[in-house]
Amino acid sequence: MSFIVRPYELKDLFRIAEIEKSCFEHPWSYDSFCMEYADKSKHYFVAENEDGAIIGYGGFMHVEDEAHIMNVAVAEPFRREGAGAAIMSKMLEKARSLGIKAVTLEVDNANVAAIALYEKSGFECAGLRPHYYGWDRPARIYWYYFDKNRA
Ligand SMILES: CC(C)(COP(=O)(O)OP(=O)(O)OC[C@H]1O[C@@H](n2cnc3c(N)ncnc32)[C@H](O)[C@@H]1OP(=O)(O)O)[C@@H](O)C(=O)NCCC(=O)NCCS
């Protein structure tokens, strides 16, 4: 499968919401993505395959000199072909270009695929946040630092 990763456009939001719905227990709505689109602190990217179909997306919020990854998802039939890693790499490239120093995210401690993706992308686990996704579902907190020699 070949694909490109590019900044999202208004026309992509319906498909993004569709993928979101297929991937998450408590999905964001189409309206939520419209609000994200209107917010200049948010930076989203989509992976688009050779047929022009959106197969995945990811986005972050820029706050001061940090970025907070809001979500990353790839539609089920297109997984394990590098789209998630490519979206992550594009987000990190954009964050770096904005002068961001560190990128953080939370992930369900049981989400093996996402954890593997983040660790492969260079994120370091800083610990667990108990009850984040439910009583017995802690989140792992991850950070990525552009300056690997930070104090
Ligand atoms: C997490 C997710 C985005 C990964 O997308 P993807 O396109 O399949 O990821 P990639 O193909 O780029 O995989 C990159 C690396 O991540 C790891 N990885 C991805 N899926 C994995 C899985 N199911 N099991 C173990 N490792 C996995 C591997 O190290 C992989 O590299 P490799 O294929 O060379 O071994 C995808 O599984 C997904 O959309 N899940 C549902 C939504 C979700 O949970 N998002 C994260 C919310 S915090």
The ligand as a MOL file (V3000), in Angstrom:
LIG
                    3D

  0  0  0     0  0            999 V3000
M  V30 BEGIN CTAB
M  V30 COUNTS 48 50 0 0 0
M  V30 BEGIN ATOM
M  V30 1 C -2.1030 2.3000 17.1800 0
M  V30 2 C -2.3580 2.3970 15.6710 0
M  V30 3 C -2.6010 3.8540 15.3050 0
M  V30 4 C -1.1220 1.8910 14.9170 0
M  V30 5 O -1.2970 2.1540 13.5310 0
M  V30 6 P -0.5840 1.2780 12.4010 0
M  V30 7 O -0.7360 1.9880 11.1110 0
M  V30 8 O -1.0910 -0.1130 12.4660 0
M  V30 9 O 0.9240 1.3190 12.9090 0
M  V30 10 P 2.2260 1.0350 12.0250 0
M  V30 11 O 1.9170 0.0410 10.9540 0
M  V30 12 O 2.8130 2.3130 11.6050 0
M  V30 13 O 3.1450 0.3360 13.1020 0
M  V30 14 C 4.3260 0.9730 13.6130 0
M  V30 15 C 4.8770 0.0940 14.7160 0
M  V30 16 O 4.0010 0.0660 15.8390 0
M  V30 17 C 4.0160 -1.2410 16.4160 0
M  V30 18 N 2.6870 -1.8610 16.2870 0
M  V30 19 C 1.6340 -1.4220 15.5700 0
M  V30 20 N 0.5730 -2.2280 15.7420 0
M  V30 21 C 0.9710 -3.2080 16.5760 0
M  V30 22 C 0.3220 -4.3340 17.1330 0
M  V30 23 N -0.9690 -4.6380 16.8390 0
M  V30 24 N 1.0230 -5.1290 17.9790 0
M  V30 25 C 2.3120 -4.8630 18.2900 0
M  V30 26 N 2.9890 -3.7930 17.7750 0
M  V30 27 C 2.3170 -2.9790 16.9380 0
M  V30 28 C 5.0580 -2.0260 15.6770 0
M  V30 29 O 6.3130 -1.7950 16.3040 0
M  V30 30 C 5.0180 -1.3540 14.3250 0
M  V30 31 O 6.1970 -1.5240 13.5850 0
M  V30 32 P 6.3610 -2.8560 12.6770 0
M  V30 33 O 5.0960 -3.0460 11.9100 0
M  V30 34 O 7.5340 -2.5090 11.8230 0
M  V30 35 O 6.6010 -3.9640 13.6480 0
M  V30 36 C -3.5620 1.4960 15.2700 0
M  V30 37 O -3.3870 0.2080 15.8150 0
M  V30 38 C -4.9110 2.0450 15.7060 0
M  V30 39 O -5.5050 2.8750 15.0210 0
M  V30 40 N -5.4360 1.5570 16.8440 0
M  V30 41 C -6.7600 1.9910 17.3030 0
M  V30 42 C -6.7760 3.4250 17.7430 0
M  V30 43 C -5.8350 3.6530 18.9140 0
M  V30 44 O -5.8020 2.8670 19.8670 0
M  V30 45 N -5.0810 4.7520 18.8440 0
M  V30 46 C -4.1790 5.1460 19.8960 0
M  V30 47 C -4.9240 5.9050 20.9380 0
M  V30 48 S -3.8580 6.4480 22.2540 0
M  V30 END ATOM
M  V30 BEGIN BOND
M  V30 1 1 1 2
M  V30 2 1 2 3
M  V30 3 1 2 4
M  V30 4 1 2 36
M  V30 5 1 4 5
M  V30 6 1 5 6
M  V30 7 2 6 7
M  V30 8 1 6 8
M  V30 9 1 6 9
M  V30 10 1 9 10
M  V30 11 2 10 11
M  V30 12 1 10 12
M  V30 13 1 10 13
M  V30 14 1 13 14
M  V30 15 1 14 15
M  V30 16 1 15 16
M  V30 17 1 15 30
M  V30 18 1 16 17
M  V30 19 1 17 18
M  V30 20 1 17 28
M  V30 21 1 18 19
M  V30 22 1 18 27
M  V30 23 2 19 20
M  V30 24 1 20 21
M  V30 25 1 21 22
M  V30 26 2 21 27
M  V30 27 1 22 23
M  V30 28 2 22 24
M  V30 29 1 24 25
M  V30 30 2 25 26
M  V30 31 1 26 27
M  V30 32 1 28 29
M  V30 33 1 28 30
M  V30 34 1 30 31
M  V30 35 1 31 32
M  V30 36 2 32 33
M  V30 37 1 32 34
M  V30 38 1 32 35
M  V30 39 1 36 37
M  V30 40 1 36 38
M  V30 41 2 38 39
M  V30 42 1 38 40
M  V30 43 1 40 41
M  V30 44 1 41 42
M  V30 45 1 42 43
M  V30 46 2 43 44
M  V30 47 1 43 45
M  V30 48 1 45 46
M  V30 49 1 46 47
M  V30 50 1 47 48
M  V30 END BOND
M  V30 END CTAB
M  END
